[in-house]
């Protein structure tokens, strides 16, 4: 049975496991293994809620674990020239089926149905669907290969995936100028939240019920430990 059939039919081994598990390595190689393990990739709403709860707990180890580490999330950041599109819990990431090696280079294989759900209706014409490919993925620390079907191949340079201008336009999400997200300086509390509302374009994609108290707790914590006195 192909990897596509296993993932679509939910034929994964059922085992007891902790709520969270760290995976190391490239995102495209890890996603299939994560799903076969019966897990899903956490998005910002989950990780940031854990950071908020850690700050509220006052537990230094918990704060260090959730607040002083970087996490690759299920939220996509797609760039084209000076524009950015942000997509929370993006099917473009969660639908990855592995990495495909061709004569033209490496490609990330994404389930065609996942791509279709991540873009505007009627825009699938910009994404060529391949009937069958051999994809590599990582599981249990080893690179494995499996057949995948009905996938979209996107160029991959081992750091990022490339989209054509038409594909970028087709992806669901508002176009935001990079300059409106990156300030080239540390953000202040008022850059993110104002009058109890989230105003920063990037943070707006997450739940305000998480972001507003998280920002308050973060700056409270920073002042307490003299990391920053800016409110």
Phi, psi and omega in degrees: 000137183286165176300321179301314180296318181298315182289319181293325182268001178066027181275081179238156179289130180266116180223162175281137180210162178288158182302324183232145180221132177276138173237136179247152182115184184288147180301309183301327180282330186275330187305311180299319180295322177300315181291322178293336176280000180081020181247172173226155181283132181283139174265180183299324181299326180283309184294318181291329175294322177294322177296318178299311180297325178295316179297319180293331183287337184067008179280114186297320180293319179293320178296317180296319182295316184268336187257343185244018177235154177262143181231137169277126187253171177278008181264128184267142172239107185251126186243147172209115184053241182261015182247152179225142170239133179248132183226106180292144181044054189288128173299339177295335177262310184290342180268008180294135182250358179133188182248132181248130178259124179235177177295336181270358180126195182269147177222147170267130179264124180238133179308129185300322179294325177294317178299315182300325181282348182262355185237170179293148181301136178084004184258007182294344180298341180273358182236107181288132181260130178261137184288321184204135178215162172256118185247147176258144176209167183250133174210136182055036176078004182237144175280127180236162179235147178205158177279134176234147183231157179052063181235155173258130179260127179239134182305139186225126180254020181076359176239321182207166179256144182257143175237149172284164177305319180294321178294318177301315180298328185284337184292133178296134180140149180284142176281127181236138177286139181305322183297337179276353179249316183261118184261355183058030176197164177295135180283146175263164181305318183289347175282341185252314183232136177217130180054038177076012180235148178280125183246342181284129185304321182288319182286344181292341182285347180259168183294126178297334178294340176263313188294314184300307178292330179296316179298316179299313181293323181297312182288330175296316179295318181298319180291320181300323181255017175059029174283329185195138179248009182276126176248000000 
